[in-house]
């Protein structure tokens, strides 16, 4: 490939080289977080809205988040095979995921409608305020305060609905679900075992809907950007999984909360300014 070919390829990008570099840093950090926690790629990755047009930013988040989630789940099972046998049996997942996926599918459709209706600033403000409120509550909540009720199919469907409705704003349907699992004192391995298959399933549906509704977003420029950013994100995901395997339950929780809190403040400041 000669210099002119390289220049032609980069000319297709919908963003500048500086913006691409910033997005690379954001995606790498987001992937480390996602590999560590099992969710949250888009919580920090939504900062790419600072550097990309909103619809391209969302399509990139959905695509890269889905691929890194699949990679992260596979890497986690290889690193901790006991999780697969105990928490990720196909029968258990199929039984427990049905109400979440039913509610999540409806919530995803509603969220996509809202995404079309509202501006990027409104999306950033809603997501930022939610992240600040959620993480502040989790950091201040006494460890003894836990919810044991709410495991009925109706509750699970409601949680799935709100997870994907909010997640449609940033391509990350796992935030509300993980918050709920934390409130119910679900151990980290089991919470991850439940959340990641749900996230992957809903992101596949969401990406398919987004492609059908906005095929024009997936231009040559999109594929040039994802070709550059995806390997960087996969490297971050691998690092995150390795950290997860060596992190205690308490430290795992604290790291995730502070990272989400920081991204919430960043998104809120962007929306206000």
N, C-alpha and C positions, 0 to 999 in steps of 0.2 A: 504494500500500500504506500503510495507516494504522498508527498506533503499536500498536494492539491486535494487528494481524496480525503485526507484527515480534516482539512479545512472545510471541505464540503459537508462532511458528517457533522462537525461541530456547528456549522452554520444552521443545521436543522434544529438545534436545541432551542426550546422556547424561553430559556433563561440565560443569563450571562455566565461566564466562567467563574466569576467570584461567587455568584449565587449558587452555582453547582457545587463549589467547594464548601460553602456553608451548609448546604443540604447534605453533603457527604458526612460532615461532622455530626450533624443532627441525626442522620440515619444510623451512623455507627453507634452513637450513644444510645439511641432508642433501641437498637438491636441488642446491645449489652443488657439494658434494662429488661427487655422482653425475654431474653434468654435466661436471665436471673429469676424473673418473677413468673413467667408463663403468660403474661399479658402486658399491656401498656405500651406497645410499640408506638401506637398512634397518639398516646397522651403527650409524649415528648415530641414525637415525629410531626405533630400538628404545627410545630414551630416553623416547618417548611412553608406554611402559608405566608410567612413573611417574604419569601423569595420566589414563590411560584404563583401563577394564576390559580384561583380557588379550585376550579374543577380539575385541573391537572394535578394539583396538590393532593386532592382527595383520591383521584384514580391511582396516583403513585403510592399513596399510603395504603390503600386497599390491596394493591397488587404485591408490594414488597412485604407488607405485614403478613399476608396470607402465606407467602413462600417461606418467610422466616419462621412463622409459627409451625409449619409442617416440619421444617428442618430442626427447630428447637425441640419439638415433641419427640422426633425420632432420636435426636442426640440424647435427650433426657432418659429415654427408655433404654438406650444402650449403656448409659452411665449408671443407671439405677434400675436394673431389670426387675427388681422386686416390685416396683411400682406397677409394671405391666401385669404381673401375675395377680397382685392383690387388688389394685384399684382400677385397672383398665381392661378388665375382661369384656369381650363384646356384649355378652348378655347384660352385664351391669350397666354399661354405657347406654345401650339401646333402651333399657328400662327407665333409667333416670333422665336421659336427655329428651325423651319424647315431649313432655310438657314444656320444657325450656325452649325447644326448637319450634313448637307450635306457636307459643307466644312471641318468640323471637322473629319468626317470619312475618307476622302481622306488624310488629314494632318496626321492623326494617323498612317495610313499605311506607309506614307513616313517617319515619325519619327521613326517608329520601324525598317525600313530598315537602317536608319542612325545609330540607336543604335547598330545594329549588326555590322556595318562597322567600327565604331570608338571605341577607347579604353575608359576606364572609366575616364582617366585624361582629354581627349578631351571633354567628356560629362560634367565633372565638370567645366572645363574652360569656355565652351560656356554658361552654365547656370549661373555661377558666374558672368561673364562679363555682361550678359544680366540683371541680378538682380541689379548689381551696377549701370548700366547705367539707367535703368528704375526708380529705387528709387531715385537716385540723381536728375534726371529730375523732378520727381514728387515733391520732397521736395523743389526744387528751382523755380518751375513753379509758376508764379503769379496766385492767385485764380481767377482772372478775365479772365485768358487765358483759354478758353474752346472751344471745337469743337462741333458745332451743326449739321454739315453735316455728311454724311456717314452712313445713316440708311437704304440705299437701300439693297435689297437682295444680290446683288453682293458684296457689302462691308461686309455684315454680313457673307457671305460664306468665304470671304478672311480672316476675323478675326477668324472664326472658324478653318480654315485651319492652320493658324500660331499658334493658341492656342494649338492645339493638336500635331502639329509637334514638337514644343518646349517641350510640356508636356510629350511627349513620352520618353524624356531623363530622366525624374524624376518621372513619374507617376502623374503629376499635370497639367491638361489641362486648368486650369482657370486663369493663370497668365496674359496672353496677353488679354484675354477677359475682366478681371477686369480692366486692364490698360486702355483699350479702353472705357469701361463704365465710368471710372473716367474722362477721357479726354472729354467725352460728357456730363459731369456734371449730370450723373444719380444719384439720391438720393440713400443713402446707402441701405435702405430697398428694393427698386426696383432693384438695382444692384445685391444685394444678391438673390433676388427672381428670377432673370434671370440667374445668374451665376451658382447657385448650381444645378438646374435641368440639365443644360448643362454638368456640371462637372460629375454628377452622370451618366448620359446617356453615355458620352464618356468613362468614366472609366469602365463601364460594357462592352462596346465594346472592349476597349483596353485590359482588363483582359482576355476576351474570346480569343482574338487573341494571347495574350502572352501564354495562356495555350496551345493553339493548336500548337504554334511554339516551345515552350520550356517546354514540360510537365515534363522533367526530373528535372527541378528546384523545383517542388513541391514534395519534398521528405518528409520523416518522420521528418527530422530536421527542415524543413520549418514549419510544423504544430506544432511542439513543441514550436518554437520561437513565432509564431503568437498567440498561446494559452496563452503565458506569456505576450506578449506585447499589445495585443488588449484590454484587460480590463484596462490597464494603459492609453491607448490612449482614450478610451471612457470616463474615468474619467476626463481627460484633456479637452475633447470636451465639457462635461457638464459644467465645470468651465468657459470655453471660452464663451459659450452661455449666461451664467449668467452675465458675464462682458459686453457682447455686449448689453444686454438689458438695461444696466445702463450707457452706454458710449455715449457721444455726437458725432456728426458727425466729428468735428475737431479732437478730441482726438482719435477716432477710426482710422482715416486716419493716424495720426502721429504714433501711435503704430504699425500699420501694416507696414508702410514704413520703420521704423527703424529696425524692426525685419527682414524684407526681405533684407535690406541693409547689416546687419550683416551676414546673411547666405550667401549672395553673396561674401563677402570678404573671409569668411571661405572656400568656395568651390574653389575660385580662388587661394588662398594660397596653398591649398592641391594640386591642379593641377600643379602649378609652382614648388613645392618642390618634 
